[in-house]
Amino acid sequence: MFQELRSVDEFRVAKAEFGKLSKLMQDPAPVFESLAERHGLPLNEAVRNYYFRHKEITASWRPLNEESEMVGEFRLSHLLSAVAQNHMDDVWEGDDEEERLLYGELRVFDDTPRTGTGRLAALRATRGATDPEIWFHDLRDGALRMDLDYPGYLETLLVTKGVIGWQYLYCAPEDCGMGFIPLVDGLKEMLDVFPRLFPHHDYTDLQARLRERT
């Protein structure tokens, strides 16, 4: 993905890099043991196959055209760091008991610190979960469950390059409210130009999802 972003003359890539490697995270076996025994997450093989050793993986970019509505950013946190440290309720407590219970189980693994949009993605650390739910949080619409698992999230990130708001396309159409509206033009632009810029990716499903929500 980094190579793809840097190959586009129409983009200004401010950041695209892998974070530090931790000696404690080189071997995935003890990491998954810790997630299972200490955090109650006996993750399945599909999730384990997407393990990365870096503390974080980040990118931030935007088109050179100043009239463009499209902006891209993501910061993926290491799975163990997300579960152990990135507790959603450290940032947002929730407005009612139901939200507070939900936020107490959400662990942030993707956010947007550079653009400061406040949008983030989290996995739900329900004890015993082998395939945790993935949730997207936007200040305007709150926490929305996504129709993706952890591997699916990372695969789709490779296709969308982190265009702000792409996660809404995997939330229920009826949940795409006030937070979604200002992002529509950027998402339309993504699905207009990306098939030309990255022709080896298939954007038909994303295009159908956007039509369903607009």
C-alpha positions as CSV (number, residue, x, y, z in Angstrom):
1,M,0.0,0.0,0.0
2,F,2.8,2.4,0.8
3,Q,4.3,1.8,-2.6
4,E,1.0,2.4,-4.2
5,L,0.5,5.7,-2.4
6,R,4.0,6.9,-3.3
7,S,3.6,5.9,-6.9
8,V,0.7,8.4,-7.4
9,D,2.0,11.8,-8.6
10,E,-1.4,13.3,-7.7
11,F,-0.9,12.6,-4.0
12,R,1.2,14.3,-1.3
13,V,2.2,11.6,1.2
14,A,3.1,13.2,4.5
15,K,3.8,9.9,6.3
16,A,3.9,6.2,5.4
17,E,6.0,4.2,7.7
18,F,6.3,1.2,10.0
19,G,6.8,1.9,13.7
20,K,9.4,0.4,16.0
21,L,9.9,-3.3,16.4
22,S,9.5,-4.6,19.9
23,K,11.6,-7.6,21.0
24,L,8.6,-8.7,23.1
25,M,6.4,-8.9,20.0
26,Q,8.8,-10.7,17.6
27,D,7.3,-14.1,18.4
28,P,3.5,-14.2,18.0
29,A,3.1,-17.3,20.2
30,P,3.6,-15.7,23.6
31,V,1.6,-12.6,22.4
32,F,-1.5,-14.8,21.6
33,E,-1.0,-16.7,24.9
34,S,-1.1,-13.4,26.8
35,L,-4.2,-12.3,24.9
36,A,-5.9,-15.6,25.7
37,E,-4.8,-16.0,29.3
38,R,-4.6,-12.4,30.6
39,H,-7.2,-10.7,28.5
40,G,-9.7,-13.6,27.7
41,L,-9.3,-13.4,24.0
42,P,-8.4,-16.9,22.5
43,L,-8.2,-15.4,19.0
44,N,-8.8,-17.7,16.0
45,E,-6.4,-18.7,13.3
46,A,-7.9,-16.1,10.8
47,V,-7.0,-13.2,13.2
48,R,-3.6,-14.7,14.0
49,N,-2.7,-14.8,10.3
50,Y,-2.8,-11.0,10.3
51,Y,-0.3,-10.5,13.1
52,F,2.3,-7.7,12.6
53,R,5.3,-7.1,14.8
54,H,5.5,-3.3,14.6
55,K,4.3,-1.1,17.4
56,E,2.3,0.8,14.8
57,I,1.8,1.2,11.1
58,T,0.8,4.7,10.0
59,A,0.0,6.7,6.9
60,S,-1.2,10.2,6.1
61,W,-1.8,11.6,2.6
62,R,-3.9,14.0,0.6
63,P,-4.3,15.0,-3.1
64,L,-2.2,17.9,-4.4
65,N,-5.5,19.4,-5.8
66,E,-6.5,21.7,-3.0
67,E,-10.2,21.5,-4.1
68,S,-10.2,17.7,-3.4
69,E,-12.5,16.5,-0.6
70,M,-10.5,13.3,-0.1
71,V,-8.0,12.8,2.7
72,G,-6.4,9.6,3.9
73,E,-5.0,8.6,7.3
74,F,-4.7,5.6,9.6
75,R,-2.6,4.5,12.5
76,L,-2.8,0.8,13.2
77,S,-1.7,-0.2,16.7
78,H,-0.2,-3.5,17.5
79,L,-2.9,-6.0,18.6
80,L,-1.5,-6.5,22.1
81,S,-1.0,-2.8,22.7
82,A,-4.5,-2.1,21.5
83,V,-6.0,-4.7,23.9
84,A,-3.8,-3.9,26.9
85,Q,-3.6,-0.1,26.6
86,N,-6.0,1.5,24.2
87,H,-9.2,1.2,26.2
88,M,-12.1,3.2,24.6
89,D,-13.5,4.2,28.0
90,D,-10.2,6.0,28.7
91,V,-11.3,8.5,26.0
92,W,-15.1,8.3,25.9
93,E,-17.2,7.2,28.8
94,G,-20.5,7.0,27.1
95,D,-23.8,8.9,27.7
96,D,-25.8,6.0,29.3
97,E,-25.3,2.7,30.9
98,E,-25.5,0.7,27.7
99,E,-22.8,2.9,26.1
100,R,-20.6,2.7,29.1
101,L,-20.7,-1.1,29.1
102,L,-19.9,-1.2,25.4
103,Y,-17.0,1.3,25.6
104,G,-15.6,-0.6,28.5
105,E,-15.1,-3.5,26.1
106,L,-13.8,-1.6,23.1
107,R,-10.1,-1.5,22.3
108,V,-8.9,1.0,19.8
109,F,-6.6,-0.4,17.0
110,D,-6.9,2.3,14.3
111,D,-7.2,6.1,14.7
112,T,-6.4,9.4,13.0
113,P,-4.1,11.5,15.3
114,R,-2.7,13.7,12.5
115,T,-5.9,15.0,11.0
116,G,-7.6,14.9,14.5
117,T,-10.9,13.8,13.2
118,G,-11.7,11.8,16.3
119,R,-12.8,8.9,14.2
120,L,-11.4,5.4,15.3
121,A,-11.9,1.7,15.0
122,A,-11.9,-0.7,17.9
123,L,-12.3,-4.4,18.5
124,R,-14.7,-5.6,21.2
125,A,-12.8,-7.5,23.8
126,T,-15.6,-9.7,25.1
127,R,-14.1,-12.5,27.2
128,G,-14.0,-15.7,25.3
129,A,-14.2,-14.0,21.9
130,T,-12.3,-15.8,19.1
131,D,-13.4,-13.4,16.4
132,P,-14.1,-10.0,18.1
133,E,-16.6,-7.6,16.8
134,I,-15.3,-4.5,15.0
135,W,-16.8,-1.1,15.8
136,F,-16.3,2.3,14.3
137,H,-16.7,5.5,16.4
138,D,-17.6,8.9,15.1
139,L,-18.3,11.8,17.5
140,R,-21.5,12.7,15.7
141,D,-22.9,9.2,15.4
142,G,-21.3,7.4,18.3
143,A,-20.2,3.7,18.2
144,L,-21.4,1.7,15.2
145,R,-20.8,-2.0,14.6
146,M,-19.1,-2.8,11.4
147,D,-19.9,-5.6,9.0
148,L,-16.3,-6.7,9.0
149,D,-14.0,-8.8,11.1
150,Y,-10.4,-7.9,12.0
151,P,-8.9,-9.6,8.9
152,G,-11.5,-8.0,6.7
153,Y,-10.8,-4.6,8.2
154,L,-7.1,-4.8,7.3
155,E,-7.8,-6.1,3.8
156,T,-10.3,-3.3,3.1
157,L,-7.8,-0.7,4.5
158,L,-5.4,-1.9,1.8
159,V,-8.0,-1.0,-0.8
160,T,-9.3,2.3,0.6
161,K,-5.8,3.5,1.7
162,G,-7.4,5.0,4.8
163,V,-9.7,7.5,3.1
164,I,-11.4,9.3,6.0
165,G,-14.8,7.7,6.6
166,W,-14.5,4.5,4.6
167,Q,-15.7,2.6,7.6
168,Y,-19.2,4.0,7.2
169,L,-19.5,1.8,4.1
170,Y,-19.5,-1.2,6.4
171,C,-21.9,0.2,9.0
172,A,-25.7,-0.3,8.6
173,P,-27.1,2.3,6.2
174,E,-29.6,3.5,8.8
175,D,-26.7,4.3,11.2
176,C,-24.9,6.6,8.6
177,G,-26.1,9.9,10.1
178,M,-24.7,13.4,10.7
179,G,-21.1,12.1,10.8
180,F,-21.4,10.5,7.4
181,I,-22.9,13.4,5.5
182,P,-19.7,15.6,5.3
183,L,-17.7,12.6,4.2
184,V,-19.8,11.6,1.2
185,D,-18.0,13.8,-1.4
186,G,-14.6,12.4,-0.3
187,L,-15.9,8.9,-0.6
188,K,-17.4,9.6,-4.0
189,E,-14.1,11.0,-5.2
190,M,-12.3,7.9,-3.9
191,L,-14.5,5.6,-5.8
192,D,-14.3,7.8,-8.9
193,V,-10.5,8.0,-9.1
194,F,-9.2,4.9,-7.3
195,P,-10.3,2.4,-10.0
196,R,-8.1,4.4,-12.4
197,L,-5.1,4.9,-10.0
198,F,-5.2,1.3,-8.6
199,P,-6.8,-0.8,-11.3
200,H,-5.7,-4.1,-9.8
201,H,-8.1,-3.6,-6.9
202,D,-11.9,-4.2,-7.2
203,Y,-14.0,-1.3,-6.1
204,T,-17.5,-2.6,-7.2
205,D,-18.6,-3.7,-3.7
206,L,-17.5,-0.3,-2.2
207,Q,-19.4,1.5,-5.0
208,A,-22.5,-0.5,-4.3
209,R,-22.3,0.2,-0.6
210,L,-21.9,3.9,-1.2
211,R,-25.0,4.0,-3.5
212,E,-26.9,2.2,-0.8
213,R,-26.1,4.9,1.8
214,T,-26.6,8.0,-0.3
